[in-house]
Amino acid sequence: MIVTIQHLHTVPTWTTRQGYCHRQARAWFVARGLDWGHFLREGIDEQILLDSGDALAIRLVEHAREVNDGC
């Protein structure tokens, strides 16, 4: 499944705000050698996020699956 910027914007967080911060997400991508611009245009395969082992990335994938399943 492809995780998109829309998923990033709508993932529930531990605060009252919705979505993850672009600045930190972009830094996360750069730190892992991933192309932020490509993500914005095309999304990213969920497996890349899962393979990172990062809890926030895993939560983003879970959210994308819930949205795609209509939950």
CHARMM-style PDB file with segment names, atoms N, HN, CA, C and O in Angstrom:
ATOM      1  N   MET     1       0.836  -1.165   0.000  1.00  0.00      PROA
ATOM      2  CA  MET     1       0.000   0.000   0.000  1.00  0.00      PROA
ATOM      3  C   MET     1       0.892   1.243   0.000  1.00  0.00      PROA
ATOM      4  O   MET     1       1.992   1.239   0.551  1.00  0.00      PROA
ATOM      5  N   ILE     2       0.394   2.291  -0.625  1.00  0.00      PROA
ATOM      6  HN  ILE     2      -0.501   2.293  -1.073  1.00  0.00      PROA
ATOM      7  CA  ILE     2       1.113   3.553  -0.682  1.00  0.00      PROA
ATOM      8  C   ILE     2       0.595   4.487   0.411  1.00  0.00      PROA
ATOM      9  O   ILE     2      -0.609   4.720   0.524  1.00  0.00      PROA
ATOM     10  N   VAL     3       1.508   5.011   1.202  1.00  0.00      PROA
ATOM     11  HN  VAL     3       2.486   4.821   1.109  1.00  0.00      PROA
ATOM     12  CA  VAL     3       1.188   6.005   2.226  1.00  0.00      PROA
ATOM     13  C   VAL     3       1.434   7.378   1.606  1.00  0.00      PROA
ATOM     14  O   VAL     3       2.481   7.618   1.005  1.00  0.00      PROA
ATOM     15  N   THR     4       0.460   8.276   1.755  1.00  0.00      PROA
ATOM     16  HN  THR     4      -0.391   8.081   2.243  1.00  0.00      PROA
ATOM     17  CA  THR     4       0.530   9.577   1.088  1.00  0.00      PROA
ATOM     18  C   THR     4       0.636  10.736   2.077  1.00  0.00      PROA
ATOM     19  O   THR     4       0.529  10.559   3.290  1.00  0.00      PROA
ATOM     20  N   ILE     5       0.845  11.907   1.526  1.00  0.00      PROA
ATOM     21  HN  ILE     5       0.932  12.051   0.540  1.00  0.00      PROA
ATOM     22  CA  ILE     5       0.896  13.117   2.337  1.00  0.00      PROA
ATOM     23  C   ILE     5      -0.439  13.347   3.040  1.00  0.00      PROA
ATOM     24  O   ILE     5      -0.465  13.912   4.133  1.00  0.00      PROA
ATOM     25  N   GLN     6      -1.538  12.923   2.438  1.00  0.00      PROA
ATOM     26  HN  GLN     6      -1.517  12.464   1.550  1.00  0.00      PROA
ATOM     27  CA  GLN     6      -2.842  13.064   3.087  1.00  0.00      PROA
ATOM     28  C   GLN     6      -2.895  12.243   4.375  1.00  0.00      PROA
ATOM     29  O   GLN     6      -3.481  12.672   5.369  1.00  0.00      PROA
ATOM     30  N   HSD     7      -2.289  11.079   4.350  1.00  0.00      PROA
ATOM     31  HN  HSD     7      -1.814  10.730   3.542  1.00  0.00      PROA
ATOM     32  CA  HSD     7      -2.212  10.268   5.567  1.00  0.00      PROA
ATOM     33  C   HSD     7      -1.380  10.993   6.630  1.00  0.00      PROA
ATOM     34  O   HSD     7      -1.741  11.014   7.807  1.00  0.00      PROA
ATOM     35  N   LEU     8      -0.275  11.580   6.203  1.00  0.00      PROA
ATOM     36  HN  LEU     8       0.018  11.564   5.247  1.00  0.00      PROA
ATOM     37  CA  LEU     8       0.580  12.322   7.130  1.00  0.00      PROA
ATOM     38  C   LEU     8      -0.184  13.491   7.758  1.00  0.00      PROA
ATOM     39  O   LEU     8      -0.006  13.793   8.938  1.00  0.00      PROA
ATOM     40  N   HSD     9      -1.030  14.141   6.966  1.00  0.00      PROA
ATOM     41  HN  HSD     9      -1.174  13.895   6.007  1.00  0.00      PROA
ATOM     42  CA  HSD     9      -1.810  15.287   7.458  1.00  0.00      PROA
ATOM     43  C   HSD     9      -2.906  14.885   8.431  1.00  0.00      PROA
ATOM     44  O   HSD     9      -3.324  15.703   9.250  1.00  0.00      PROA
ATOM     45  N   THR    10      -3.377  13.656   8.363  1.00  0.00      PROA
ATOM     46  HN  THR    10      -3.037  12.992   7.698  1.00  0.00      PROA
ATOM     47  CA  THR    10      -4.568  13.265   9.130  1.00  0.00      PROA
ATOM     48  C   THR    10      -4.312  12.245  10.232  1.00  0.00      PROA
ATOM     49  O   THR    10      -5.239  11.879  10.955  1.00  0.00      PROA
ATOM     50  N   VAL    11      -3.091  11.786  10.374  1.00  0.00      PROA
ATOM     51  HN  VAL    11      -2.337  12.083   9.787  1.00  0.00      PROA
ATOM     52  CA  VAL    11      -2.809  10.789  11.413  1.00  0.00      PROA
ATOM     53  C   VAL    11      -3.088  11.397  12.791  1.00  0.00      PROA
ATOM     54  O   VAL    11      -2.609  12.492  13.088  1.00  0.00      PROA
ATOM     55  N   PRO    12      -3.852  10.704  13.627  1.00  0.00      PROA
ATOM     56  CA  PRO    12      -4.076  11.203  14.987  1.00  0.00      PROA
ATOM     57  C   PRO    12      -2.760  11.212  15.768  1.00  0.00      PROA
ATOM     58  O   PRO    12      -1.934  10.309  15.632  1.00  0.00      PROA
ATOM     59  N   THR    13      -2.585  12.231  16.574  1.00  0.00      PROA
ATOM     60  HN  THR    13      -3.255  12.965  16.685  1.00  0.00      PROA
ATOM     61  CA  THR    13      -1.370  12.335  17.380  1.00  0.00      PROA
ATOM     62  C   THR    13      -1.716  12.313  18.858  1.00  0.00      PROA
ATOM     63  O   THR    13      -2.886  12.212  19.230  1.00  0.00      PROA
ATOM     64  N   TRP    14      -0.718  12.406  19.681  1.00  0.00      PROA
ATOM     65  HN  TRP    14       0.232  12.488  19.379  1.00  0.00      PROA
ATOM     66  CA  TRP    14      -0.866  12.378  21.129  1.00  0.00      PROA
ATOM     67  C   TRP    14      -1.274  13.746  21.679  1.00  0.00      PROA
ATOM     68  O   TRP    14      -1.463  13.891  22.887  1.00  0.00      PROA
ATOM     69  N   THR    15      -1.414  14.749  20.811  1.00  0.00      PROA
ATOM     70  HN  THR    15      -1.261  14.631  19.830  1.00  0.00      PROA
ATOM     71  CA  THR    15      -1.858  16.082  21.224  1.00  0.00      PROA
ATOM     72  C   THR    15      -3.255  16.313  20.671  1.00  0.00      PROA
ATOM     73  O   THR    15      -3.871  15.400  20.121  1.00  0.00      PROA
ATOM     74  N   THR    16      -3.743  17.514  20.815  1.00  0.00      PROA
ATOM     75  HN  THR    16      -3.242  18.255  21.262  1.00  0.00      PROA
ATOM     76  CA  THR    16      -5.060  17.846  20.254  1.00  0.00      PROA
ATOM     77  C   THR    16      -4.979  18.128  18.764  1.00  0.00      PROA
ATOM     78  O   THR    16      -6.010  18.263  18.105  1.00  0.00      PROA
ATOM     79  N   ARG    17      -3.783  18.219  18.227  1.00  0.00      PROA
ATOM     80  HN  ARG    17      -2.945  18.110  18.763  1.00  0.00      PROA
ATOM     81  CA  ARG    17      -3.605  18.486  16.796  1.00  0.00      PROA
ATOM     82  C   ARG    17      -3.625  17.183  16.007  1.00  0.00      PROA
ATOM     83  O   ARG    17      -3.368  16.099  16.530  1.00  0.00      PROA
ATOM     84  N   GLN    18      -3.937  17.336  14.740  1.00  0.00      PROA
ATOM     85  HN  GLN    18      -4.145  18.217  14.315  1.00  0.00      PROA
ATOM     86  CA  GLN    18      -3.978  16.180  13.848  1.00  0.00      PROA
ATOM     87  C   GLN    18      -2.841  16.298  12.845  1.00  0.00      PROA
ATOM     88  O   GLN    18      -2.543  17.391  12.363  1.00  0.00      PROA
ATOM     89  N   GLY    19      -2.209  15.180  12.534  1.00  0.00      PROA
ATOM     90  HN  GLY    19      -2.451  14.292  12.926  1.00  0.00      PROA
ATOM     91  CA  GLY    19      -1.152  15.156  11.537  1.00  0.00      PROA
ATOM     92  C   GLY    19       0.232  15.379  12.128  1.00  0.00      PROA
ATOM     93  O   GLY    19       0.389  15.934  13.215  1.00  0.00      PROA
ATOM     94  N   TYR    20       1.232  14.926  11.372  1.00  0.00      PROA
ATOM     95  HN  TYR    20       1.104  14.476  10.489  1.00  0.00      PROA
ATOM     96  CA  TYR    20       2.621  15.103  11.780  1.00  0.00      PROA
ATOM     97  C   TYR    20       3.182  16.383  11.167  1.00  0.00      PROA
ATOM     98  O   TYR    20       2.721  16.837  10.120  1.00  0.00      PROA
ATOM     99  N   CYS    21       4.160  16.943  11.818  1.00  0.00      PROA
ATOM    100  HN  CYS    21       4.535  16.574  12.669  1.00  0.00      PROA
ATOM    101  CA  CYS    21       4.825  18.178  11.408  1.00  0.00      PROA
ATOM    102  C   CYS    21       5.645  17.944  10.129  1.00  0.00      PROA
ATOM    103  O   CYS    21       6.447  17.012  10.058  1.00  0.00      PROA
ATOM    104  N   HSD    22       5.433  18.801   9.123  1.00  0.00      PROA
ATOM    105  HN  HSD    22       4.782  19.558   9.181  1.00  0.00      PROA
ATOM    106  CA  HSD    22       6.174  18.678   7.866  1.00  0.00      PROA
ATOM    107  C   HSD    22       7.674  18.808   8.069  1.00  0.00      PROA
ATOM    108  O   HSD    22       8.446  18.032   7.507  1.00  0.00      PROA
ATOM    109  N   ARG    23       8.088  19.776   8.862  1.00  0.00      PROA
ATOM    110  HN  ARG    23       7.460  20.407   9.319  1.00  0.00      PROA
ATOM    111  CA  ARG    23       9.522  20.020   9.040  1.00  0.00      PROA
ATOM    112  C   ARG    23      10.215  18.785   9.609  1.00  0.00      PROA
ATOM    113  O   ARG    23      11.269  18.381   9.119  1.00  0.00      PROA
ATOM    114  N   GLN    24       9.630  18.193  10.631  1.00  0.00      PROA
ATOM    115  HN  GLN    24       8.773  18.521  11.029  1.00  0.00      PROA
ATOM    116  CA  GLN    24      10.234  17.007  11.235  1.00  0.00      PROA
ATOM    117  C   GLN    24      10.116  15.787  10.323  1.00  0.00      PROA
ATOM    118  O   GLN    24      11.023  14.955  10.271  1.00  0.00      PROA
ATOM    119  N   ALA    25       9.006  15.683   9.612  1.00  0.00      PROA
ATOM    120  HN  ALA    25       8.269  16.358   9.655  1.00  0.00      PROA
ATOM    121  CA  ALA    25       8.842  14.564   8.679  1.00  0.00      PROA
ATOM    122  C   ALA    25       9.879  14.653   7.560  1.00  0.00      PROA
ATOM    123  O   ALA    25      10.478  13.649   7.177  1.00  0.00      PROA
ATOM    124  N   ARG    26      10.084  15.862   7.043  1.00  0.00      PROA
ATOM    125  HN  ARG    26       9.597  16.678   7.354  1.00  0.00      PROA
ATOM    126  CA  ARG    26      11.089  16.054   5.988  1.00  0.00      PROA
ATOM    127  C   ARG    26      12.469  15.686   6.519  1.00  0.00      PROA
ATOM    128  O   ARG    26      13.236  15.018   5.826  1.00  0.00      PROA
ATOM    129  N   ALA    27      12.797  16.108   7.730  1.00  0.00      PROA
ATOM    130  HN  ALA    27      12.174  16.651   8.293  1.00  0.00      PROA
ATOM    131  CA  ALA    27      14.095  15.777   8.333  1.00  0.00      PROA
ATOM    132  C   ALA    27      14.236  14.267   8.515  1.00  0.00      PROA
ATOM    133  O   ALA    27      15.319  13.714   8.319  1.00  0.00      PROA
ATOM    134  N   TRP    28      13.151  13.605   8.885  1.00  0.00      PROA
ATOM    135  HN  TRP    28      12.272  14.054   9.044  1.00  0.00      PROA
ATOM    136  CA  TRP    28      13.149  12.153   9.056  1.00  0.00      PROA
ATOM    137  C   TRP    28      13.483  11.482   7.723  1.00  0.00      PROA
ATOM    138  O   TRP    28      14.290  10.553   7.676  1.00  0.00      PROA
ATOM    139  N   PHE    29      12.864  11.952   6.648  1.00  0.00      PROA
ATOM    140  HN  PHE    29      12.209  12.707   6.686  1.00  0.00      PROA
ATOM    141  CA  PHE    29      13.129  11.398   5.317  1.00  0.00      PROA
ATOM    142  C   PHE    29      14.595  11.595   4.935  1.00  0.00      PROA
ATOM    143  O   PHE    29      15.257  10.655   4.495  1.00  0.00      PROA
ATOM    144  N   VAL    30      15.096  12.810   5.102  1.00  0.00      PROA
ATOM    145  HN  VAL    30      14.558  13.573   5.459  1.00  0.00      PROA
ATOM    146  CA  VAL    30      16.481  13.116   4.733  1.00  0.00      PROA
ATOM    147  C   VAL    30      17.459  12.251   5.526  1.00  0.00      PROA
ATOM    148  O   VAL    30      18.429  11.742   4.964  1.00  0.00      PROA
ATOM    149  N   ALA    31      17.215  12.081   6.815  1.00  0.00      PROA
ATOM    150  HN  ALA    31      16.427  12.494   7.272  1.00  0.00      PROA
ATOM    151  CA  ALA    31      18.106  11.284   7.668  1.00  0.00      PROA
ATOM    152  C   ALA    31      18.193   9.835   7.210  1.00  0.00      PROA
ATOM    153  O   ALA    31      19.173   9.146   7.495  1.00  0.00      PROA
ATOM    154  N   ARG    32      17.179   9.380   6.507  1.00  0.00      PROA
ATOM    155  HN  ARG    32      16.384   9.940   6.275  1.00  0.00      PROA
ATOM    156  CA  ARG    32      17.149   7.993   6.033  1.00  0.00      PROA
ATOM    157  C   ARG    32      17.419   7.871   4.534  1.00  0.00      PROA
ATOM    158  O   ARG    32      17.264   6.798   3.951  1.00  0.00      PROA
ATOM    159  N   GLY    33      17.823   8.974   3.923  1.00  0.00      PROA
ATOM    160  HN  GLY    33      17.950   9.845   4.397  1.00  0.00      PROA
ATOM    161  CA  GLY    33      18.148   8.958   2.503  1.00  0.00      PROA
ATOM    162  C   GLY    33      16.938   8.803   1.604  1.00  0.00      PROA
ATOM    163  O   GLY    33      17.059   8.335   0.471  1.00  0.00      PROA
ATOM    164  N   LEU    34      15.773   9.192   2.097  1.00  0.00      PROA
ATOM    165  HN  LEU    34      15.674   9.572   3.017  1.00  0.00      PROA
ATOM    166  CA  LEU    34      14.537   9.090   1.317  1.00  0.00      PROA
ATOM    167  C   LEU    34      14.209  10.437   0.689  1.00  0.00      PROA
ATOM    168  O   LEU    34      14.560  11.485   1.232  1.00  0.00      PROA
ATOM    169  N   ASP    35      13.545  10.406  -0.440  1.00  0.00      PROA
ATOM    170  HN  ASP    35      13.260   9.555  -0.881  1.00  0.00      PROA
ATOM    171  CA  ASP    35      13.239  11.608  -1.214  1.00  0.00      PROA
ATOM    172  C   ASP    35      11.905  12.205  -0.770  1.00  0.00      PROA
ATOM    173  O   ASP    35      10.842  11.666  -1.079  1.00  0.00      PROA
ATOM    174  N   TRP    36      11.969  13.315  -0.048  1.00  0.00      PROA
ATOM    175  HN  TRP    36      12.832  13.753   0.203  1.00  0.00      PROA
ATOM    176  CA  TRP    36      10.771  13.994   0.448  1.00  0.00      PROA
ATOM    177  C   TRP    36       9.884  14.453  -0.711  1.00  0.00      PROA
ATOM    178  O   TRP    36       8.665  14.292  -0.659  1.00  0.00      PROA
ATOM    179  N   GLY    37      10.483  15.015  -1.743  1.00  0.00      PROA
ATOM    180  HN  GLY    37      11.473  15.146  -1.786  1.00  0.00      PROA
ATOM    181  CA  GLY    37       9.722  15.488  -2.901  1.00  0.00      PROA
ATOM    182  C   GLY    37       8.954  14.364  -3.577  1.00  0.00      PROA
ATOM    183  O   GLY    37       7.805  14.545  -3.982  1.00  0.00      PROA
ATOM    184  N   HSD    38       9.580  13.218  -3.697  1.00  0.00      PROA
ATOM    185  HN  HSD    38      10.512  13.071  -3.368  1.00  0.00      PROA
ATOM    186  CA  HSD    38       8.899  12.065  -4.289  1.00  0.00      PROA
ATOM    187  C   HSD    38       7.727  11.646  -3.412  1.00  0.00      PROA
ATOM    188  O   HSD    38       6.650  11.334  -3.920  1.00  0.00      PROA
ATOM    189  N   PHE    39       7.931  11.637  -2.103  1.00  0.00      PROA
ATOM    190  HN  PHE    39       8.805  11.891  -1.691  1.00  0.00      PROA
ATOM    191  CA  PHE    39       6.840  11.311  -1.190  1.00  0.00      PROA
ATOM    192  C   PHE    39       5.672  12.270  -1.382  1.00  0.00      PROA
ATOM    193  O   PHE    39       4.520  11.839  -1.429  1.00  0.00      PROA
ATOM    194  N   LEU    40       5.954  13.555  -1.492  1.00  0.00      PROA
ATOM    195  HN  LEU    40       6.890  13.905  -1.454  1.00  0.00      PROA
ATOM    196  CA  LEU    40       4.876  14.531  -1.678  1.00  0.00      PROA
ATOM    197  C   LEU    40       4.093  14.265  -2.961  1.00  0.00      PROA
ATOM    198  O   LEU    40       2.871  14.404  -2.989  1.00  0.00      PROA
ATOM    199  N   ARG    41       4.798  13.883  -4.014  1.00  0.00      PROA
ATOM    200  HN  ARG    41       5.791  13.770  -3.991  1.00  0.00      PROA
ATOM    201  CA  ARG    41       4.148  13.664  -5.317  1.00  0.00      PROA
ATOM    202  C   ARG    41       3.501  12.292  -5.447  1.00  0.00      PROA
ATOM    203  O   ARG    41       2.397  12.168  -5.977  1.00  0.00      PROA
ATOM    204  N   GLU    42       4.192  11.261  -4.961  1.00  0.00      PROA
ATOM    205  HN  GLU    42       5.089  11.362  -4.531  1.00  0.00      PROA
ATOM    206  CA  GLU    42       3.790   9.885  -5.260  1.00  0.00      PROA
ATOM    207  C   GLU    42       3.428   9.040  -4.045  1.00  0.00      PROA
ATOM    208  O   GLU    42       2.802   7.989  -4.184  1.00  0.00      PROA
ATOM    209  N   GLY    43       3.817   9.494  -2.856  1.00  0.00      PROA
ATOM    210  HN  GLY    43       4.325  10.348  -2.744  1.00  0.00      PROA
ATOM    211  CA  GLY    43       3.651   8.662  -1.670  1.00  0.00      PROA
ATOM    212  C   GLY    43       4.848   7.737  -1.514  1.00  0.00      PROA
ATOM    213  O   GLY    43       5.832   7.838  -2.247  1.00  0.00      PROA
ATOM    214  N   ILE    44       4.745   6.833  -0.544  1.00  0.00      PROA
ATOM    215  HN  ILE    44       3.945   6.751   0.051  1.00  0.00      PROA
ATOM    216  CA  ILE    44       5.835   5.901  -0.257  1.00  0.00      PROA
ATOM    217  C   ILE    44       5.239   4.544   0.098  1.00  0.00      PROA
ATOM    218  O   ILE    44       4.194   4.464   0.745  1.00  0.00      PROA
ATOM    219  N   ASP    45       5.898   3.501  -0.322  1.00  0.00      PROA
ATOM    220  HN  ASP    45       6.747   3.567  -0.847  1.00  0.00      PROA
ATOM    221  CA  ASP    45       5.427   2.161  -0.006  1.00  0.00      PROA
ATOM    222  C   ASP    45       5.483   1.939   1.502  1.00  0.00      PROA
ATOM    223  O   ASP    45       6.471   2.273   2.155  1.00  0.00      PROA
ATOM    224  N   GLU    46       4.422   1.378   2.034  1.00  0.00      PROA
ATOM    225  HN  GLU    46       3.620   1.106   1.503  1.00  0.00      PROA
ATOM    226  CA  GLU    46       4.335   1.168   3.488  1.00  0.00      PROA
ATOM    227  C   GLU    46       5.503   0.367   4.042  1.00  0.00      PROA
ATOM    228  O   GLU    46       5.922   0.593   5.178  1.00  0.00      PROA
ATOM    229  N   GLN    47       6.035  -0.563   3.260  1.00  0.00      PROA
ATOM    230  HN  GLN    47       5.696  -0.747   2.338  1.00  0.00      PROA
ATOM    231  CA  GLN    47       7.104  -1.428   3.765  1.00  0.00      PROA
ATOM    232  C   GLN    47       8.358  -0.636   4.113  1.00  0.00      PROA
ATOM    233  O   GLN    47       9.076  -0.987   5.050  1.00  0.00      PROA
ATOM    234  N   ILE    48       8.623   0.420   3.371  1.00  0.00      PROA
ATOM    235  HN  ILE    48       8.040   0.705   2.610  1.00  0.00      PROA
ATOM    236  CA  ILE    48       9.789   1.257   3.674  1.00  0.00      PROA
ATOM    237  C   ILE    48       9.631   1.880   5.056  1.00  0.00      PROA
ATOM    238  O   ILE    48      10.583   1.929   5.834  1.00  0.00      PROA
ATOM    239  N   LEU    49       8.425   2.353   5.355  1.00  0.00      PROA
ATOM    240  HN  LEU    49       7.651   2.313   4.723  1.00  0.00      PROA
ATOM    241  CA  LEU    49       8.167   2.944   6.672  1.00  0.00      PROA
ATOM    242  C   LEU    49       8.234   1.884   7.762  1.00  0.00      PROA
ATOM    243  O   LEU    49       8.819   2.117   8.820  1.00  0.00      PROA
ATOM    244  N   LEU    50       7.643   0.728   7.513  1.00  0.00      PROA
ATOM    245  HN  LEU    50       7.168   0.539   6.654  1.00  0.00      PROA
ATOM    246  CA  LEU    50       7.664  -0.349   8.504  1.00  0.00      PROA
ATOM    247  C   LEU    50       9.089  -0.818   8.781  1.00  0.00      PROA
ATOM    248  O   LEU    50       9.456  -1.067   9.929  1.00  0.00      PROA
ATOM    249  N   ASP    51       9.884  -0.938   7.729  1.00  0.00      PROA
ATOM    250  HN  ASP    51       9.586  -0.736   6.796  1.00  0.00      PROA
ATOM    251  CA  ASP    51      11.264  -1.405   7.878  1.00  0.00      PROA
ATOM    252  C   ASP    51      12.123  -0.449   8.702  1.00  0.00      PROA
ATOM    253  O   ASP    51      13.159  -0.848   9.234  1.00  0.00      PROA
ATOM    254  N   SER    52      11.700   0.806   8.811  1.00  0.00      PROA
ATOM    255  HN  SER    52      10.858   1.130   8.379  1.00  0.00      PROA
ATOM    256  CA  SER    52      12.468   1.773   9.604  1.00  0.00      PROA
ATOM    257  C   SER    52      12.427   1.422  11.088  1.00  0.00      PROA
ATOM    258  O   SER    52      13.331   1.783  11.840  1.00  0.00      PROA
ATOM    259  N   GLY    53      11.374   0.714  11.509  1.00  0.00      PROA
ATOM    260  HN  GLY    53      10.640   0.421  10.898  1.00  0.00      PROA
ATOM    261  CA  GLY    53      11.221   0.380  12.918  1.00  0.00      PROA
ATOM    262  C   GLY    53      10.804   1.554  13.788  1.00  0.00      PROA
ATOM    263  O   GLY    53      10.673   1.408  15.003  1.00  0.00      PROA
ATOM    264  N   ASP    54      10.598   2.703  13.188  1.00  0.00      PROA
ATOM    265  HN  ASP    54      10.705   2.821  12.201  1.00  0.00      PROA
ATOM    266  CA  ASP    54      10.232   3.914  13.917  1.00  0.00      PROA
ATOM    267  C   ASP    54       8.760   3.855  14.333  1.00  0.00      PROA
ATOM    268  O   ASP    54       7.888   3.598  13.503  1.00  0.00      PROA
ATOM    269  N   ALA    55       8.490   4.091  15.610  1.00  0.00      PROA
ATOM    270  HN  ALA    55       9.199   4.299  16.284  1.00  0.00      PROA
ATOM    271  CA  ALA    55       7.123   3.973  16.128  1.00  0.00      PROA
ATOM    272  C   ALA    55       6.153   4.931  15.441  1.00  0.00      PROA
ATOM    273  O   ALA    55       5.008   4.563  15.178  1.00  0.00      PROA
ATOM    274  N   LEU    56       6.592   6.152  15.148  1.00  0.00      PROA
ATOM    275  HN  LEU    56       7.522   6.452  15.361  1.00  0.00      PROA
ATOM    276  CA  LEU    56       5.699   7.109  14.488  1.00  0.00      PROA
ATOM    277  C   LEU    56       5.430   6.703  13.039  1.00  0.00      PROA
ATOM    278  O   LEU    56       4.320   6.882  12.537  1.00  0.00      PROA
ATOM    279  N   ALA    57       6.436   6.160  12.374  1.00  0.00      PROA
ATOM    280  HN  ALA    57       7.338   6.014  12.782  1.00  0.00      PROA
ATOM    281  CA  ALA    57       6.244   5.685  11.003  1.00  0.00      PROA
ATOM    282  C   ALA    57       5.284   4.501  10.984  1.00  0.00      PROA
ATOM    283  O   ALA    57       4.431   4.399  10.102  1.00  0.00      PROA
ATOM    284  N   ILE    58       5.425   3.620  11.948  1.00  0.00      PROA
ATOM    285  HN  ILE    58       6.118   3.703  12.664  1.00  0.00      PROA
ATOM    286  CA  ILE    58       4.527   2.463  12.036  1.00  0.00      PROA
ATOM    287  C   ILE    58       3.103   2.930  12.305  1.00  0.00      PROA
ATOM    288  O   ILE    58       2.158   2.402  11.718  1.00  0.00      PROA
ATOM    289  N   ARG    59       2.939   3.912  13.185  1.00  0.00      PROA
ATOM    290  HN  ARG    59       3.706   4.341  13.661  1.00  0.00      PROA
ATOM    291  CA  ARG    59       1.601   4.456  13.459  1.00  0.00      PROA
ATOM    292  C   ARG    59       1.013   5.093  12.210  1.00  0.00      PROA
ATOM    293  O   ARG    59      -0.192   4.991  11.980  1.00  0.00      PROA
ATOM    294  N   LEU    60       1.830   5.745  11.402  1.00  0.00      PROA
ATOM    295  HN  LEU    60       2.809   5.828  11.588  1.00  0.00      PROA
ATOM    296  CA  LEU    60       1.364   6.343  10.153  1.00  0.00      PROA
ATOM    297  C   LEU    60       0.848   5.266   9.208  1.00  0.00      PROA
ATOM    298  O   LEU    60      -0.193   5.446   8.577  1.00  0.00      PROA
ATOM    299  N   VAL    61       1.555   4.163   9.104  1.00  0.00      PROA
ATOM    300  HN  VAL    61       2.401   4.017   9.617  1.00  0.00      PROA
ATOM    301  CA  VAL    61       1.108   3.048   8.261  1.00  0.00      PROA
ATOM    302  C   VAL    61      -0.208   2.484   8.785  1.00  0.00      PROA
ATOM    303  O   VAL    61      -1.123   2.219   8.005  1.00  0.00      PROA
ATOM    304  N   GLU    62      -0.308   2.302  10.085  1.00  0.00      PROA
ATOM    305  HN  GLU    62       0.436   2.517  10.718  1.00  0.00      PROA
ATOM    306  CA  GLU    62      -1.557   1.793  10.669  1.00  0.00      PROA
ATOM    307  C   GLU    62      -2.721   2.723  10.345  1.00  0.00      PROA
ATOM    308  O   GLU    62      -3.813   2.268  10.002  1.00  0.00      PROA
ATOM    309  N   HSD    63      -2.481   4.023  10.456  1.00  0.00      PROA
ATOM    310  HN  HSD    63      -1.595   4.392  10.735  1.00  0.00      PROA
ATOM    311  CA  HSD    63      -3.520   5.008  10.136  1.00  0.00      PROA
ATOM    312  C   HSD    63      -3.917   4.908   8.663  1.00  0.00      PROA
ATOM    313  O   HSD    63      -5.105   4.915   8.339  1.00  0.00      PROA
ATOM    314  N   ALA    64      -2.941   4.817   7.781  1.00  0.00      PROA
ATOM    315  HN  ALA    64      -1.976   4.812   8.045  1.00  0.00      PROA
ATOM    316  CA  ALA    64      -3.234   4.716   6.348  1.00  0.00      PROA
ATOM    317  C   ALA    64      -4.061   3.471   6.051  1.00  0.00      PROA
ATOM    318  O   ALA    64      -4.987   3.517   5.240  1.00  0.00      PROA
ATOM    319  N   ARG    65      -3.737   2.374   6.695  1.00  0.00      PROA
ATOM    320  HN  ARG    65      -2.985   2.336   7.354  1.00  0.00      PROA
ATOM    321  CA  ARG    65      -4.516   1.142   6.508  1.00  0.00      PROA
ATOM    322  C   ARG    65      -5.950   1.328   6.987  1.00  0.00      PROA
ATOM    323  O   ARG    65      -6.890   0.899   6.318  1.00  0.00      PROA
ATOM    324  N   GLU    66      -6.123   1.969   8.146  1.00  0.00      PROA
ATOM    325  HN  GLU    66      -5.359   2.318   8.690  1.00  0.00      PROA
ATOM    326  CA  GLU    66      -7.470   2.215   8.672  1.00  0.00      PROA
ATOM    327  C   GLU    66      -8.280   3.076   7.711  1.00  0.00      PROA
ATOM    328  O   GLU    66      -9.447   2.788   7.443  1.00  0.00      PROA
ATOM    329  N   VAL    67      -7.665   4.125   7.199  1.00  0.00      PROA
ATOM    330  HN  VAL    67      -6.717   4.359   7.416  1.00  0.00      PROA
ATOM    331  CA  VAL    67      -8.344   5.016   6.254  1.00  0.00      PROA
ATOM    332  C   VAL    67      -8.722   4.248   4.994  1.00  0.00      PROA
ATOM    333  O   VAL    67      -9.844   4.370   4.502  1.00  0.00      PROA
ATOM    334  N   ASN    68      -7.798   3.466   4.478  1.00  0.00      PROA
ATOM    335  HN  ASN    68      -6.887   3.367   4.877  1.00  0.00      PROA
ATOM    336  CA  ASN    68      -8.060   2.723   3.241  1.00  0.00      PROA
ATOM    337  C   ASN    68      -9.094   1.629   3.432  1.00  0.00      PROA
ATOM    338  O   ASN    68      -9.787   1.253   2.486  1.00  0.00      PROA
ATOM    339  N   ASP    69      -9.203   1.110   4.663  1.00  0.00      PROA
ATOM    340  HN  ASP    69      -8.640   1.415   5.431  1.00  0.00      PROA
ATOM    341  CA  ASP    69     -10.205   0.080   4.953  1.00  0.00      PROA
ATOM    342  C   ASP    69     -11.557   0.673   5.311  1.00  0.00      PROA
ATOM    343  O   ASP    69     -12.534  -0.055   5.484  1.00  0.00      PROA
ATOM    344  N   GLY    70     -11.612   2.004   5.423  1.00  0.00      PROA
ATOM    345  HN  GLY    70     -10.818   2.596   5.283  1.00  0.00      PROA
ATOM    346  CA  GLY    70     -12.872   2.660   5.751  1.00  0.00      PROA
ATOM    347  C   GLY    70     -13.222   2.641   7.218  1.00  0.00      PROA
ATOM    348  O   GLY    70     -14.382   2.840   7.576  1.00  0.00      PROA
ATOM    349  N   CYS    71     -12.242   2.404   8.083  1.00  0.00      PROA
ATOM    350  HN  CYS    71     -11.299   2.242   7.793  1.00  0.00      PROA
ATOM    351  CA  CYS    71     -12.498   2.362   9.538  1.00  0.00      PROA
ATOM    352  C   CYS    71     -12.566   3.757  10.120  1.00  0.00      PROA
ATOM    353  OT1 CYS    71     -12.774   3.914  11.323  1.00  0.00      PROA
TER     354      CYS     71
END
